[in-house]
Amino acid sequence: LKYEPRRVAVPGDNSCMFSSLIYLLDCPTFGIAGISREHTMHLRLMCASLVMSNPKKFTEAVLGRSIDKYTQWITNKDRWGGYIELT
């Protein structure tokens, strides 16, 4: 198999990393346009759940805030994701 890189425009809606991950991992039938706010929020909620279930790994020092504050922050559709969500 030969893979060719392809550039795909992702909406600049503060959930672009989540949309990109969904696009790469799930390959939605309708492409990037098939990814809704509900899809990206589901991924945000998964990240929050993982952090809450693993407080020894995701300490306040790692998160830069308490777990409660982090989960409120990451489940806000207007906030960007980053290295924590990629772990």
MDTraj code that builds the backbone (N, CA, C; nanometers):
import mdtraj as md
import numpy as np

residues = "LEU LYS TYR GLU PRO ARG ARG VAL ALA VAL PRO GLY ASP ASN SER CYS MET PHE SER SER LEU ILE TYR LEU LEU ASP CYS PRO THR PHE GLY ILE ALA GLY ILE SER ARG GLU HIS THR MET HIS LEU ARG LEU MET CYS ALA SER LEU VAL MET SER ASN PRO LYS LYS PHE THR GLU ALA VAL LEU GLY ARG SER ILE ASP LYS TYR THR GLN TRP ILE THR ASN LYS ASP ARG TRP GLY GLY TYR ILE GLU LEU THR".split()
xyz = np.array([
    [0.0817, -0.1183, 0.0000],
    [0.0000, 0.0000, 0.0000],
    [0.0862, 0.1247, 0.0000],
    [0.0426, 0.2188, -0.0763],
    [0.1135, 0.3464, -0.0806],
    [0.0188, 0.4556, -0.0304],
    [0.0653, 0.5296, 0.0673],
    [-0.0149, 0.6365, 0.1235],
    [0.0382, 0.7699, 0.0750],
    [-0.0526, 0.8530, 0.0316],
    [-0.0173, 0.9869, -0.0128],
    [-0.0713, 1.0873, 0.0888],
    [0.0131, 1.1763, 0.1360],
    [-0.0375, 1.2787, 0.2282],
    [-0.1402, 1.3665, 0.1574],
    [-0.2364, 1.4106, 0.2344],
    [-0.3418, 1.4948, 0.1795],
    [-0.3765, 1.6017, 0.2816],
    [-0.3912, 1.7226, 0.2362],
    [-0.4288, 1.8321, 0.3251],
    [-0.5811, 1.8404, 0.3312],
    [-0.6324, 1.8463, 0.4519],
    [-0.7760, 1.8557, 0.4733],
    [-0.8029, 1.9793, 0.5581],
    [-0.8875, 2.0673, 0.5108],
    [-0.9227, 2.1884, 0.5857],
    [-1.0146, 2.1507, 0.7013],
    [-0.9804, 2.1993, 0.8179],
    [-1.0573, 2.1725, 0.9392],
    [-1.1131, 2.3058, 0.9882],
    [-1.2410, 2.3081, 1.0270],
    [-1.2985, 2.4338, 1.0768],
    [-1.2199, 2.4894, 1.1954],
    [-1.1962, 2.6182, 1.1954],
    [-1.1272, 2.6854, 1.3056],
    [-1.2260, 2.7232, 1.4143],
    [-1.2808, 2.6218, 1.4821],
    [-1.3886, 2.6438, 1.5786],
    [-1.3471, 2.6117, 1.7219],
    [-1.2201, 2.6120, 1.7506],
    [-1.1628, 2.5798, 1.8812],
    [-1.1703, 2.4313, 1.9145],
    [-1.2255, 2.3514, 1.8246],
    [-1.2280, 2.2064, 1.8423],
    [-1.1530, 2.1382, 1.7287],
    [-1.0643, 2.2128, 1.6635],
    [-0.9968, 2.1610, 1.5440],
    [-0.9110, 2.0374, 1.5739],
    [-0.8465, 2.0321, 1.6889],
    [-0.7668, 1.9139, 1.7211],
    [-0.8572, 1.7922, 1.7382],
    [-0.9701, 1.8111, 1.8050],
    [-1.0632, 1.7013, 1.8251],
    [-1.1225, 1.6556, 1.6914],
    [-1.1583, 1.7502, 1.6066],
    [-1.2104, 1.7156, 1.4734],
    [-1.1055, 1.6398, 1.3927],
    [-0.9820, 1.6833, 1.3999],
    [-0.8742, 1.6173, 1.3262],
    [-0.8533, 1.4744, 1.3749],
    [-0.8558, 1.4546, 1.5063],
    [-0.8400, 1.3196, 1.5609],
    [-0.9546, 1.2290, 1.5181],
    [-1.0761, 1.2801, 1.5233],
    [-1.1912, 1.2010, 1.4798],
    [-1.1776, 1.1663, 1.3326],
    [-1.1370, 1.2630, 1.2533],
    [-1.1201, 1.2402, 1.1102],
    [-1.0156, 1.1313, 1.0840],
    [-0.9039, 1.1391, 1.1537],
    [-0.7961, 1.0425, 1.1322],
    [-0.8276, 0.9035, 1.1863],
    [-0.8960, 0.8970, 1.2992],
    [-0.9196, 0.7683, 1.3635],
    [-1.0480, 0.6995, 1.3174],
    [-1.1501, 0.7772, 1.2857],
    [-1.2792, 0.7182, 1.2492],
    [-1.3088, 0.7203, 1.1000],
    [-1.2384, 0.8045, 1.0252],
    [-1.2618, 0.8166, 0.8805],
    [-1.4108, 0.8292, 0.8486],
    [-1.4767, 0.9363, 0.8935],
    [-1.6202, 0.9494, 0.8702],
    [-1.6542, 0.9502, 0.7214],
    [-1.7680, 0.8914, 0.6896],
    [-1.8131, 0.8776, 0.5512],
    [-1.8193, 1.0115, 0.4792],
    [-1.8658, 1.1133, 0.5470],
    [-1.8822, 1.2438, 0.4840],
    [-1.7612, 1.3354, 0.5044],
    [-1.6483, 1.2771, 0.5385],
    [-1.5269, 1.3554, 0.5564],
    [-1.5365, 1.4492, 0.6748],
    [-1.4602, 1.5535, 0.6701],
    [-1.4544, 1.6482, 0.7821],
    [-1.5898, 1.7148, 0.8038],
    [-1.6678, 1.7319, 0.6970],
    [-1.8005, 1.7938, 0.7091],
    [-1.8963, 1.7064, 0.7894],
    [-1.8674, 1.5766, 0.8000],
    [-1.9533, 1.4856, 0.8745],
    [-1.9286, 1.4858, 1.0239],
    [-1.8337, 1.5661, 1.0695],
    [-1.8012, 1.5717, 1.2125],
    [-1.8777, 1.6867, 1.2752],
    [-1.9617, 1.6539, 1.3729],
    [-2.0464, 1.7549, 1.4362],
    [-1.9900, 1.7980, 1.5717],
    [-2.0515, 1.8996, 1.6280],
    [-2.0159, 1.9456, 1.7628],
    [-2.0367, 1.8331, 1.8643],
    [-2.1378, 1.7492, 1.8391],
    [-2.1637, 1.6373, 1.9304],
    [-2.0468, 1.5394, 1.9291],
    [-1.9878, 1.5162, 1.8114],
    [-1.8721, 1.4264, 1.8018],
    [-1.7536, 1.4816, 1.8819],
    [-1.7247, 1.6093, 1.8607],
    [-1.6094, 1.6670, 1.9302],
    [-1.6349, 1.6763, 2.0804],
    [-1.7601, 1.7039, 2.1201],
    [-1.7904, 1.7091, 2.2635],
    [-1.7775, 1.5704, 2.3252],
    [-1.8147, 1.4677, 2.2531],
    [-1.7989, 1.3317, 2.3031],
    [-1.6510, 1.3027, 2.3319],
    [-1.5638, 1.3437, 2.2424],
    [-1.4205, 1.3227, 2.2635],
    [-1.3699, 1.4062, 2.3813],
    [-1.4192, 1.5283, 2.3958],
    [-1.3829, 1.6116, 2.5105],
    [-1.4257, 1.5444, 2.6417],
    [-1.5466, 1.4878, 2.6426],
    [-1.5966, 1.4205, 2.7621],
    [-1.5151, 1.2954, 2.7932],
    [-1.4695, 1.2263, 2.6894],
    [-1.3822, 1.1106, 2.7108],
    [-1.2517, 1.1526, 2.7767],
    [-1.1952, 1.2650, 2.7321],
    [-1.0715, 1.3165, 2.7921],
    [-1.0941, 1.3524, 2.9383],
    [-1.2040, 1.4207, 2.9668],
    [-1.2351, 1.4594, 3.1049],
    [-1.2519, 1.3354, 3.1923],
    [-1.3206, 1.2353, 3.1401],
    [-1.3429, 1.1118, 3.2150],
    [-1.2115, 1.0397, 3.2454],
    [-1.1237, 1.0347, 3.1476],
    [-0.9939, 0.9700, 3.1670],
    [-0.9128, 1.0412, 3.2744],
    [-0.9128, 1.1724, 3.2704],
    [-0.8393, 1.2506, 3.3702],
    [-0.8975, 1.2265, 3.5094],
    [-1.0304, 1.2289, 3.5202],
    [-1.0941, 1.2073, 3.6507],
    [-1.0667, 1.0676, 3.7055],
    [-1.0526, 0.9696, 3.6160],
    [-1.0311, 0.8325, 3.6623],
    [-0.8849, 0.8014, 3.6936],
    [-0.7957, 0.8960, 3.6669],
    [-0.6543, 0.8705, 3.6884],
    [-0.5859, 0.9909, 3.7556],
    [-0.6277, 1.0242, 3.8797],
    [-0.5733, 1.1434, 3.9451],
    [-0.4256, 1.1341, 3.9816],
    [-0.3714, 1.0141, 3.9891],
    [-0.2280, 1.0026, 4.0208],
    [-0.1425, 1.0417, 3.9011],
    [-0.1922, 1.0184, 3.7815],
    [-0.1195, 1.0573, 3.6601],
    [-0.1462, 1.2038, 3.6256],
    [-0.2722, 1.2439, 3.6361],
    [-0.3108, 1.3798, 3.5981],
    [-0.3270, 1.4646, 3.7237],
    [-0.2144, 1.5021, 3.7790],
    [-0.2137, 1.5835, 3.9007],
    [-0.2375, 1.7300, 3.8662],
    [-0.2583, 1.8091, 3.9680],
    [-0.2750, 1.9529, 3.9478],
    [-0.1511, 2.0132, 3.8827],
    [-0.0343, 1.9604, 3.9156],
    [0.0895, 2.0097, 3.8546],
    [0.0910, 1.9820, 3.7045],
    [0.0414, 1.8669, 3.6629],
    [0.0372, 1.8323, 3.5206],
    [-0.0697, 1.9147, 3.4495],
    [-0.1868, 1.9250, 3.5111],
    [-0.3008, 1.9925, 3.4476],
    [-0.2924, 2.1448, 3.4546],
    [-0.2180, 2.1950, 3.5505],
    [-0.2114, 2.3401, 3.5679],
    [-0.3340, 2.3956, 3.6386],
    [-0.4148, 2.3085, 3.6921],
    [-0.5370, 2.3447, 3.7648],
    [-0.5905, 2.2189, 3.8312],
    [-0.6891, 2.2333, 3.9157],
    [-0.7475, 2.1155, 3.9811],
    [-0.8205, 2.0302, 3.8765],
    [-0.8446, 1.9044, 3.9081],
    [-0.9170, 1.8165, 3.8158],
    [-1.0555, 1.8721, 3.7868],
    [-1.1236, 1.9224, 3.8884],
    [-1.2569, 1.9801, 3.8668],
    [-1.2524, 2.0980, 3.7698],
    [-1.1552, 2.1856, 3.7899],
    [-1.1414, 2.3020, 3.7005],
    [-1.1039, 2.2567, 3.5589],
    [-1.0170, 2.1572, 3.5502],
    [-0.9766, 2.1057, 3.4190],
    [-1.0973, 2.0493, 3.3440],
    [-1.1790, 1.9674, 3.4124],
    [-1.2928, 1.9062, 3.3430],
    [-1.3932, 2.0118, 3.2983],
    [-1.4113, 2.1160, 3.3782],
    [-1.4980, 2.2267, 3.3353],
    [-1.4387, 2.2950, 3.2125],
    [-1.3086, 2.3130, 3.2134],
    [-1.2389, 2.3828, 3.1058],
    [-1.2419, 2.3034, 2.9748],
    [-1.2077, 2.1744, 2.9787],
    [-1.1959, 2.0960, 2.8552],
    [-1.3332, 2.0640, 2.7956],
    [-1.4376, 2.0655, 2.8756],
    [-1.5703, 2.0390, 2.8210],
    [-1.6391, 2.1662, 2.7714],
    [-1.5660, 2.2750, 2.7703],
    [-1.6153, 2.3999, 2.7120],
    [-1.5737, 2.4018, 2.5645],
    [-1.6710, 2.4062, 2.4745],
    [-1.6430, 2.3985, 2.3303],
    [-1.5572, 2.5134, 2.2787],
    [-1.5406, 2.6171, 2.3574],
    [-1.4607, 2.7316, 2.3148],
    [-1.3152, 2.7237, 2.3587],
    [-1.2765, 2.6123, 2.4218],
    [-1.1378, 2.5941, 2.4676],
    [-1.0623, 2.4989, 2.3761],
    [-0.9361, 2.5236, 2.3605],
    [-0.8502, 2.4393, 2.2778],
    [-0.8025, 2.3189, 2.3566],
    [-0.7764, 2.2111, 2.2852],
    [-0.7109, 2.0952, 2.3450],
    [-0.5612, 2.1071, 2.3207],
    [-0.4856, 2.0174, 2.3820],
    [-0.3402, 2.0221, 2.3653],
    [-0.2756, 1.8930, 2.4049],
    [-0.1577, 1.9038, 2.4631],
    [-0.0770, 1.7854, 2.4928],
    [-0.1438, 1.6907, 2.5905],
    [-0.2187, 1.7421, 2.6866],
    [-0.2838, 1.6549, 2.7848],
    [-0.3854, 1.5653, 2.7151],
    [-0.4630, 1.6217, 2.6265],
    [-0.5664, 1.5456, 2.5572],
    [-0.5067, 1.4459, 2.4578],
    [-0.3869, 1.4696, 2.4143],
    [-0.3196, 1.3759, 2.3226],
    [-0.2525, 1.2611, 2.3963],
    [-0.2408, 1.2713, 2.5287],
    [-0.1806, 1.1619, 2.6049],
    [-0.2814, 1.0588, 2.6236],
])
top = md.Topology()
chain = top.add_chain()
for i, resn in enumerate(residues, 1):
    res = top.add_residue(resn, chain, resSeq=i)
    for name in ("N", "CA", "C"):
        top.add_atom(name, md.element.get_by_symbol(name[0]), res)
traj = md.Trajectory(xyz[None], top)
